Amino acid sequence: MSNFDNFNTDFYQTSYSIDDQSQGYNYNAGGAQYSKQYPYDPYSQQGGFIPQEMNQQQQPYTGQIYQPTQTYTPTATESVYGSTFDDEPPLLEELGINFDHIWQKTLTVLHPLKVADGSIMNETDLAGPMVFCLAFGATLLLAGKIQFGYVYGISAMGCLGMYCLLNLMSMTGVSFGCVSSVLGYCLLPMIILSTFAVIFSLQGILGIVLAALIIGWCSFSASKIFISALAMDGQQLLVAYPCALLYGVFALISVF
C-alpha cells in the first residue's frame, strides 16, 4: 500500500493547489470596460438592430399610377381577334352537315325520275347515310333480326368495290366519300322494305315482287346520281348492275 502512495505522489509534480480556486475572475469588470468602448448593446433591445436610415419617418408616395388609355373599342358583333361573327359560317356547315342538301338528296332518291344535281351529289356527306343505316338496322331489329354487323360490313365492302369500279369507268375519278354518300342515300327505299317485314312476312310471292321493285328502285337512283355527278353518259345500265347486286344482299337480309 505504501508503494502505491509513493507512486501516486511521484506520478506528476505540479505547483497547482486547491487554494488557487478561491481566486475568482471578475467578469463584470471586463464587461464594464466593453460597455464603455461600445455603448450600444445589440442584445439589450428586444426589437433587434434597426438602421438609422429606417428610423426616419417615411414620406408617402405622391406620384400617379400610369393608366393606359384605350384607343380602340371593339363593337358588340366583333371579337377581340378582329373577325366578325357575322362572317363566320354556321357550326353545322363547318361540320359538313347541310340540311338543305340532305333534303334535296333524299327527294332525288325518292323520286327516281327527277334530274339529279351533280354539284350537290358530288359532295362528301355522310350524315344522311349514317342515319339511314341506323334506321335500316333498327327496322331489322324490330323484325327480330340483329344484323347491325352485316349491314355495316356489307356497306363497307360494297362502297369499296363501287369505288374501284367507278374509278376505272369514269374519266374524272371519284372519291370514296362521294361513293359512300350516294350508296347510303339510296339505301332509303330498302328501309321501306324492312318496315314491311315488321308488319307481315315477305317470304312469298308478294315479298319477292316487292323486294325486286325495291332493288330496282335503289339501283336506278344510285346509277342516276353517279351518271350525273361523273358525266358518264350512256353508261347507266353498266353502273346500275353492280348497284343492284349490292342492294340485293340487303333485300335478302330483309326478306329472310
Phi, psi and chi 1 to 4 in degrees:
 res  aa     phi    psi   chi1   chi2   chi3   chi4
   1 MET       -  -36.9 -173.3   70.2 -177.0      -
   2 SER   -66.7  -35.6   60.9      -      -      -
   3 ASN   -63.9  -36.9  -66.5  -29.9      -      -
   4 PHE   -66.9  -36.3  179.6   75.9      -      -
   5 ASP   -67.4  -40.2  -65.8  -23.7      -      -
   6 ASN   -64.8  -37.1  -66.3  -30.4      -      -
   7 PHE   -68.7  -36.1  176.1   77.1      -      -
   8 ASN   -68.3  -35.4 -170.9   14.9      -      -
   9 THR   -79.3  -29.8   55.0      -      -      -
  10 ASP   -89.4    0.1  -64.8  -22.5      -      -
  11 PHE   -70.6  -46.7  179.3   72.3      -      -
  12 TYR  -150.0  125.4 -176.8   75.4      -      -
  13 GLN  -102.4  128.0  -60.8  -66.3  -31.2      -
  14 THR  -143.9  157.1 -179.8      -      -      -
  15 SER   -92.7    5.2   59.6      -      -      -
  16 TYR   -79.7  136.5  176.8   75.6      -      -
  17 SER  -129.2  160.9   60.8      -      -      -
  18 ILE   -69.2  -24.0  -58.5  175.8      -      -
  19 ASP   -66.8  -18.9  -63.4  -23.8      -      -
  20 ASP   -70.8  -16.3  -65.3  -22.2      -      -
  21 GLN   -72.1  -14.9  -65.5 -179.9   -2.5      -
  22 SER   -72.3  -21.3   60.1      -      -      -
  23 GLN   -81.4  114.4  -62.3  177.7    1.0      -
  24 GLY   -95.4  171.0      -      -      -      -
  25 TYR  -111.6  130.0 -176.8   76.7      -      -
  26 ASN   -87.9   99.6 -170.5    2.5      -      -
  27 TYR   -77.3  -25.7  -65.4   97.5      -      -
  28 ASN   -67.6  -31.9  -64.7  -32.6      -      -
  29 ALA   -64.4  -44.9      -      -      -      -
  30 GLY   -65.1  -35.7      -      -      -      -
  31 GLY   -67.2  -35.7      -      -      -      -
  32 ALA   -66.4  -39.8      -      -      -      -
  33 GLN   -65.6  -37.2 -177.5  179.7    0.3      -
  34 TYR   -67.2  -35.2 -179.1   80.7      -      -
  35 SER   -73.6  -25.4   61.9      -      -      -
  36 LYS   -72.6  -39.1  -69.0  179.4 -178.6 -179.9
  37 GLN   -72.9  -36.0  -64.8  177.2   -1.3      -
  38 TYR  -122.0   92.5  -58.9   96.7      -      -
  39 PRO   -64.8  -19.9   25.3  -34.9      -      -
  40 TYR   -97.6  122.5  174.2   73.1      -      -
  41 ASP  -103.5  114.1 -172.9    4.3      -      -
  42 PRO   -68.4  -19.2   23.6  -32.6      -      -
  43 TYR   -94.8   -3.5  -62.5   99.2      -      -
  44 SER   -79.9  -20.0   61.5      -      -      -
  45 GLN  -100.8  139.5  -62.6 -178.9    2.9      -
  46 GLN   -77.7  -28.4  -63.1  180.0   -2.4      -
  47 GLY   -80.2   -5.3      -      -      -      -
  48 GLY    85.0 -173.0      -      -      -      -
  49 PHE   -79.4  130.2  176.1   74.2      -      -
  50 ILE  -123.6  121.9  -59.6  176.5      -      -
  51 PRO   -63.4  156.0  -19.8   30.6      -      -
  52 GLN   -68.4  -30.3 -174.3  177.0    0.9      -
  53 GLU   -67.9  -28.8  -68.6   80.2    2.5      -
  54 MET   -83.4  -14.5  -63.7 -177.3   64.1      -
  55 ASN   -71.7  -21.2  -69.1  -29.9      -      -
  56 GLN   -70.8  145.9  -61.5  178.4    0.8      -
  57 GLN   -70.2  125.7 -175.2  177.5    3.2      -
  58 GLN   -77.6  139.5  -63.4 -178.2   -2.6      -
  59 GLN   -85.9  138.0  -61.8  -65.5  -30.4      -
  60 PRO   -68.2  149.1   24.9  -34.4      -      -
  61 TYR   -75.8  122.6  179.7   73.3      -      -
  62 THR  -105.9    8.4   58.7      -      -      -
  63 GLY   -78.4  176.4      -      -      -      -
  64 GLN  -109.6  140.6  -63.9 -179.1   -3.1      -
  65 ILE   -76.9  135.0  -59.5  175.7      -      -
  66 TYR   -73.0  125.2  175.7   73.6      -      -
  67 GLN  -121.8  113.3  -63.3 -179.6   -3.7      -
  68 PRO   -69.7  142.6   24.6  -33.1      -      -
  69 THR   -89.2  137.6   58.1      -      -      -
  70 GLN   -83.8  113.8 -172.5  174.3    3.0      -
  71 THR   -90.5  -16.7   58.0      -      -      -
  72 TYR  -136.5  128.7  173.8   71.9      -      -
  73 THR  -116.3  114.2  -57.4      -      -      -
  74 PRO   -68.5  149.2   24.0  -32.4      -      -
  75 THR   -76.0  177.2   59.3      -      -      -
  76 ALA   -71.0  -34.0      -      -      -      -
  77 THR   -94.3    7.4   59.8      -      -      -
  78 GLU  -116.9  132.5 -174.4  175.3   -0.5      -
  79 SER   -81.9  170.7   63.5      -      -      -
  80 VAL   -73.1  -12.3  -64.1      -      -      -
  81 TYR   -88.8   -0.4  -62.9  102.0      -      -
  82 GLY    96.3   -3.7      -      -      -      -
  83 SER  -107.8  145.0   61.0      -      -      -
  84 THR   -90.0  149.8   59.0      -      -      -
  85 PHE   -72.3  -21.5  -66.9  105.2      -      -
  86 ASP   -68.8  -28.5  -62.2  -25.0      -      -
  87 ASP   -82.8  -13.6  -62.4  -24.4      -      -
  88 GLU   -78.5  140.3  -65.2 -177.6   -1.0      -
  89 PRO   -72.7  159.7   26.3  -33.8      -      -
  90 PRO   -63.2  159.9  -19.9   31.1      -      -
  91 LEU   -65.4  -40.6  179.8   60.2      -      -
  92 LEU   -64.9  -33.1  -65.9  177.3      -      -
  93 GLU   -71.1  -34.9 -173.9  176.1   -9.2      -
  94 GLU   -66.9  -32.5  -68.8 -177.9   -3.7      -
  95 LEU   -80.4   -4.3  -63.9  175.7      -      -
  96 GLY    84.7   21.0      -      -      -      -
  97 ILE  -110.9  112.8  -59.1  174.9      -      -
  98 ASN  -125.1  108.9 -167.2  -24.3      -      -
  99 PHE   -67.5  -29.2  -69.7  104.6      -      -
 100 ASP   -66.0  -44.9 -173.3   18.2      -      -
 101 HIS   -69.0  -35.2  -69.2 -179.3      -      -
 102 ILE   -63.3  -41.4  -68.2  174.8      -      -
 103 TRP   -67.6  -39.7  177.8 -112.4      -      -
 104 GLN   -66.6  -39.0  -67.8 -178.2   11.3      -
 105 LYS   -67.3  -37.9  -67.3  178.4 -178.3  179.6
 106 THR   -64.6  -42.1  -55.2      -      -      -
 107 LEU   -65.6  -34.8  -68.5  179.3      -      -
 108 THR   -65.3  -36.6  -56.3      -      -      -
 109 VAL   -72.9  -41.5  173.7      -      -      -
 110 LEU   -71.4  -23.6  -67.0  176.9      -      -
 111 HIS  -113.7   93.1 -164.8  -24.3      -      -
 112 PRO   -64.3  -26.3  -19.4   31.6      -      -
 113 LEU   -86.1   -5.0  -59.8  178.7      -      -
 114 LYS   -76.4  140.5 -178.9 -178.5  178.3 -178.9
 115 VAL   -73.5  130.3  178.9      -      -      -
 116 ALA   -83.9  141.9      -      -      -      -
 117 ASP   -86.7  114.1 -170.8    0.3      -      -
 118 GLY   -65.9  -31.6      -      -      -      -
 119 SER   -68.4  -35.6   61.3      -      -      -
 120 ILE   -78.7  -38.6  -63.1  177.6      -      -
 121 MET   -72.7  -17.3  -64.1  -58.7  171.4      -
 122 ASN   -84.2    4.1 -156.9   14.5      -      -
 123 GLU   -83.6  153.6  -64.2  178.2   -6.5      -
 124 THR   -94.4   90.5  -55.7      -      -      -
 125 ASP  -118.7  113.5  177.0   21.7      -      -
 126 LEU  -110.7    3.4  -63.2  178.7      -      -
 127 ALA   -70.2  -47.7      -      -      -      -
 128 GLY   -64.7  -46.5      -      -      -      -
 129 PRO   -59.8  -37.2  -28.2   35.7      -      -
 130 MET   -64.6  -39.8  -70.3  -63.8  -66.1      -
 131 VAL   -65.8  -41.2  173.3      -      -      -
 132 PHE   -69.0  -37.1  -66.3  155.3      -      -
 133 CYS   -65.2  -41.6  -73.8      -      -      -
 134 LEU   -64.9  -39.5  -70.6  174.9      -      -
 135 ALA   -66.0  -39.0      -      -      -      -
 136 PHE   -64.7  -43.3 -178.0   60.5      -      -
 137 GLY   -66.8  -34.1      -      -      -      -
 138 ALA   -68.1  -40.1      -      -      -      -
 139 THR   -68.0  -35.5   51.4      -      -      -
 140 LEU   -65.7  -35.2  -68.5  176.9      -      -
 141 LEU   -66.7  -36.2 -176.3   62.4      -      -
 142 LEU   -66.3  -28.4  -67.6  175.7      -      -
 143 ALA   -83.8    3.1      -      -      -      -
 144 GLY    87.2   21.0      -      -      -      -
 145 LYS  -121.1  112.5  -57.2  173.0 -176.7  178.3
 146 ILE   -92.1   92.9  -54.0  175.3      -      -
 147 GLN  -126.6   32.0  -55.3  -67.8  -13.3      -
 148 PHE   -64.9  -39.1  -75.2   97.9      -      -
 149 GLY   -64.8  -41.1      -      -      -      -
 150 TYR   -66.0  -37.4  -73.4  100.9      -      -
 151 VAL   -63.3  -48.8  170.7      -      -      -
 152 TYR   -73.3  -35.4  -73.4  108.2      -      -
 153 GLY   -67.6  -46.2      -      -      -      -
 154 ILE   -66.9  -35.4  -64.8  171.5      -      -
 155 SER   -64.1  -41.9  -60.3      -      -      -
 156 ALA   -66.3  -44.2      -      -      -      -
 157 MET   -66.8  -39.1  -65.0  178.6   60.2      -
 158 GLY   -66.3  -39.6      -      -      -      -
 159 CYS   -66.1  -38.3  -68.6      -      -      -
 160 LEU   -66.4  -41.9 -177.4   60.3      -      -
 161 GLY   -65.7  -43.1      -      -      -      -
 162 MET   -67.5  -32.2  -70.9  -62.4  -60.8      -
 163 TYR   -63.8  -44.7  168.7   72.4      -      -
 164 CYS   -67.3  -39.8  -62.7      -      -      -
 165 LEU   -67.8  -43.2 -177.5   62.2      -      -
 166 LEU   -70.6  -31.9  -69.4  174.7      -      -
 167 ASN   -69.5  -27.5  -79.4  -38.4      -      -
 168 LEU   -78.8  -30.9  -66.9  174.5      -      -
 169 MET   -88.7  -32.7  -65.2  177.3   61.8      -
 170 SER   -93.0  157.8   63.4      -      -      -
 171 MET   -88.7  -31.2  -61.5  -62.9  -65.7      -
 172 THR   -86.9  -28.3   57.7      -      -      -
 173 GLY    87.2  161.6      -      -      -      -
 174 VAL  -144.1  152.2   64.9      -      -      -
 175 SER   -88.4  159.5   62.8      -      -      -
 176 PHE   -67.7  -34.0 -177.1   78.0      -      -
 177 GLY   -66.2  -37.4      -      -      -      -
 178 CYS   -66.5  -41.6  179.0      -      -      -
 179 VAL   -63.6  -43.3  174.3      -      -      -
 180 SER   -64.2  -37.8  -57.4      -      -      -
 181 SER   -66.0  -45.3  177.1      -      -      -
 182 VAL   -67.5  -45.8  172.3      -      -      -
 183 LEU   -65.7  -31.9  -67.1  178.0      -      -
 184 GLY   -71.5  -39.6      -      -      -      -
 185 TYR   -67.4  -37.1  -85.7  105.1      -      -
 186 CYS   -75.6   -1.0  -65.8      -      -      -
 187 LEU   -78.2   -7.9 -170.1   64.1      -      -
 188 LEU   -59.2  -44.0  179.9   58.3      -      -
 189 PRO   -62.6  -26.3  -25.0   35.8      -      -
 190 MET   -68.2  -25.2 -162.4   61.6   61.5      -
 191 ILE   -67.2  -33.7  -60.0  175.7      -      -
 192 ILE   -64.0  -40.8  -58.4  174.5      -      -
 193 LEU   -65.1  -43.4  179.7   63.7      -      -
 194 SER   -68.6  -27.0   60.8      -      -      -
 195 THR   -69.9  -39.1  -55.7      -      -      -
 196 PHE   -63.5  -31.7  -72.8  154.5      -      -
 197 ALA   -68.1  -22.4      -      -      -      -
 198 VAL   -73.8  -36.6  177.6      -      -      -
 199 ILE   -79.0  -49.1  -57.6  172.5      -      -
 200 PHE  -142.1  167.7   53.6   87.2      -      -
 201 SER   -77.7  139.3  177.7      -      -      -
 202 LEU  -101.1    7.5  -62.2  177.4      -      -
 203 GLN   -86.0   75.1  -62.8 -179.2    7.0      -
 204 GLY  -172.3 -171.6      -      -      -      -
 205 ILE   -64.4  -42.2  -59.1  -61.5      -      -
 206 LEU   -64.2  -41.3 -180.0   61.2      -      -
 207 GLY   -66.0  -38.4      -      -      -      -
 208 ILE   -67.4  -43.0  -65.4  175.1      -      -
 209 VAL   -64.0  -43.6  173.5      -      -      -
 210 LEU   -65.2  -38.0 -176.3   60.2      -      -
 211 ALA   -66.7  -37.8      -      -      -      -
 212 ALA   -65.8  -40.1      -      -      -      -
 213 LEU   -65.0  -41.0  -68.2  177.1      -      -
 214 ILE   -67.3  -38.8  -65.7  -62.7      -      -
 215 ILE   -63.6  -44.3  -68.2  172.1      -      -
 216 GLY   -63.2  -37.4      -      -      -      -
 217 TRP   -63.4  -48.6 -172.1   -2.9      -      -
 218 CYS   -64.9  -46.0  -66.3      -      -      -
 219 SER   -68.0  -36.5   59.4      -      -      -
 220 PHE   -67.9  -41.6 -176.6   78.7      -      -
 221 SER   -65.9  -41.8  -61.7      -      -      -
 222 ALA   -66.1  -43.8      -      -      -      -
 223 SER   -66.0  -36.2   60.4      -      -      -
 224 LYS   -62.7  -43.2  177.4 -171.3   63.7  175.4
 225 ILE   -67.9  -41.8  -65.0  172.5      -      -
 226 PHE   -64.2  -38.5  -77.0  131.9      -      -
 227 ILE   -66.1  -42.2  -67.7  -58.5      -      -
 228 SER   -72.9  -33.3   61.9      -      -      -
 229 ALA   -79.3  -32.5      -      -      -      -
 230 LEU  -105.8    3.0  -58.3  176.7      -      -
 231 ALA    55.5   50.7      -      -      -      -
 232 MET  -107.2   73.6  -61.5  170.3   58.4      -
 233 ASP   -71.5  136.9  -62.5  -26.9      -      -
 234 GLY    79.8    8.2      -      -      -      -
 235 GLN  -121.5   22.4  -58.5 -178.5   16.5      -
 236 GLN   -68.2  -38.9 -174.6  172.6   -0.2      -
 237 LEU   -67.0  -34.0  -66.9  177.3      -      -
 238 LEU   -68.0  -32.0  -64.0  175.6      -      -
 239 VAL   -82.4  -32.0  178.0      -      -      -
 240 ALA   -70.4  -28.4      -      -      -      -
 241 TYR   -65.1  -52.1  176.3   70.2      -      -
 242 PRO   -65.1  -29.7   20.7  -30.6      -      -
 243 CYS   -65.9  -37.5  -66.8      -      -      -
 244 ALA   -66.2  -37.0      -      -      -      -
 245 LEU   -63.1  -40.2  -65.2  178.2      -      -
 246 LEU   -67.0  -47.8  174.8   61.4      -      -
 247 TYR   -73.2  -20.0  -68.6  114.0      -      -
 248 GLY   -65.8  -33.1      -      -      -      -
 249 VAL   -66.0  -41.8  178.2      -      -      -
 250 PHE   -65.1  -35.2  -68.8  121.1      -      -
 251 ALA   -67.1  -37.4      -      -      -      -
 252 LEU   -63.9  -37.5  -69.3  176.4      -      -
 253 ILE   -65.6  -38.0  -63.9  175.9      -      -
 254 SER   -71.1  -39.5  -58.7      -      -      -
 255 VAL   -77.4  -46.4  173.3      -      -      -
 256 PHE  -103.3      -  -59.8  100.7      -      -
